[in-house]
Each structure stands twice: as C-alpha cells, then as structure tokens.
C-alpha cells in the first residue's frame, strides 16, 4: 500500500560519472515516464542542460551547478572547494527538504562528505554506510558497508547491523531478518580483534544475529543482512560483478561452439535471459546511503540509462515506505534501551 499520494521529488546528479550526462538524463526520463508521481530535478551545468533533447527538458526541472567533482578528487577537500558542484548542490537540496531523495553516480567519498555536512546523520550514527541488495540462491540479501568506511570500530558494525535490519524489514519486506557478520570463519574467536569485539556487540544487541558467515555462504542465503567494513565490502561487490560478467560471457561462448550448442542456446534463450537479468548489477539500481536524515541513493559510477532509471526507482520506493523514518525508529529503540 502506498504510504503517500503526493508527488515524489527526486534530484539526480548527471555530472561526474563515467557515461555522458545525456545518457543519464535519458534514464531519468525513462523513470518519469514509468512513474507519473515522480518529479525529477536534473542537476547539471547550464551548458549540459541546453544540450539535452527537448523531450527531456520538457519533462524535468533544471537545477544549475557550475562545478563538477571528479572521481579522482579528494572527497572532503573537493566538497569544500567546490560548493557549487552538482553533487553538493543536489545534497543541499536534500538537506533543505526541497526534494525527497537524491541520486548520484558521482564520487562516493564526496557524496558521503556532502551528506554528512548538508543532510546530517541520524542519532546515534557516526558513520553512514552504503548498503546494496544482492541476489542469493533463494532470494535477496542486503550487504553493508560497500565503500563508505574503510576503517571501522566495533560499534560501527553494530550501527550497520541495526540500520541494515531496519532497512530489510521496511524496504525488502523481510520479517525479523537474519543478521550476520562477514568473517573468515563461523566461530566467534575467528578474525581480527575488531571482528571479535563486533561479534560480542552484535550478539547482545536487539537483533536476530546468527553469528559469523564466510564469503562462500552469501549466495546460499545464509543471512538476510550481512555486515562488513567498506574495504572488504567494496572488494567483494566488485569481485562479484566481475565473476557475474565472466560466467555470462562463458555461457554465451559455449552456446556458439557448434550447431548443437547453438540449438541448445535457442531452446534455452528465455532461461538464459532470465539468468542474465539476475546477474546484471544494473537491475538492482543504486545503493542507499543509510544513516543520514533523508534518502540518498549512490548509483554505480558506470551507470548507464537503465541503471539510473533503476536507481531512481529505488529512491522512489525508499520514500514511499518511509525507509529513513523506520531506520531512525530502530536506532532510537536501541538508544532508549541503553544499547551502545
């Protein structure tokens, strides 16, 4: 059931990504056409806006930005030195409440810095985390953090777990989600000192904590929410992308060896398309930045029109189900019970 009937306003940063702004704008147009309750604000330079097709400019609103933050720039320094960068402008819109959500495929570190400065964190969060929905053998699971925090303390893992559990319930519809800590072994004594301390915190928290899981368990559906630091999470997600692409290419090559495999490919085409869709990272849209006071979706830097359309859809769904509010409620419940 819809949580609201009013229009949903989403700002989209179309600058600073791998692909052209016009390609990202076409994805935004696709999202608007599919969802009549959407109002999209494109954040771009005036030159880029004027170069966009008329049908794009007629269906969307324009928010000017005179600067762009590159992928190779130091995040905090870039945010401070470029206050009129598209990423910063979009985050200011979000922080002021002028839009309900913000989508950016730009510099992830800069997005985190800008969100902290202009949107603010939910209490008692000190480290927002990027979460992503991934497929497993039986359905889907949530992985966080995937890049916002390289170095984490035990209490940060607890924050990630609380936010992830609330998000899994609110957006993914998983009742009492199983939460696990990614580690090198299932035993509580495995891993670094930080991992061991994090295990103890998670064990005593108001969560359905099932203990440690190993990397090989993730795609078997061992847990609904898997917690790790941004260093491991980022490597894991990019390795998964590469493995998925490798498997898909191998299957396609096998289907062209001879007439028999070509015939098999024709017979299996509907199933192979379904598999390809399941392995395509673009199908899962962007990753929510959990722990801030409004909805921000971090899209892949290599996002094309399809990926941007999906990321906007994720932003819309987050707004509809009041994901941020439900995460805040989960965190507040822990604070009031004295959890640390």
Secondary structure, DSSP 4 states (H G I P E B T S, - for coil): --S--S-EEEEEE-SSSSS-HHHHHHHHHHHHHH-TTEEEEEEE-HHHHHHS-HHHHHHSEEEE-SB---TTS-HHHHHHH-TTBHHHHHHHHHHHTSSSEEEE-S-HHHHHHHHHHHT-BPTT-SS-EEEEEEEETTEEEEEE-SSS-SS--HHHHHHHHHHHHHHHHHTS--TT-EEEEE-SSSSTT-S-HHHHHHHHHHHTSSSEEEEEE-GGGGGGT--SEEE--HHHHHHHHHHHHHHHHHHHHHHHHHTTSSHHHHHHHHHHHHHHHHHHHHH-GGGG--EEEETBSSEEEE--TT--HHHHHHHHHHHHHHHHTTHHHHHHHHHHHHHHTT--
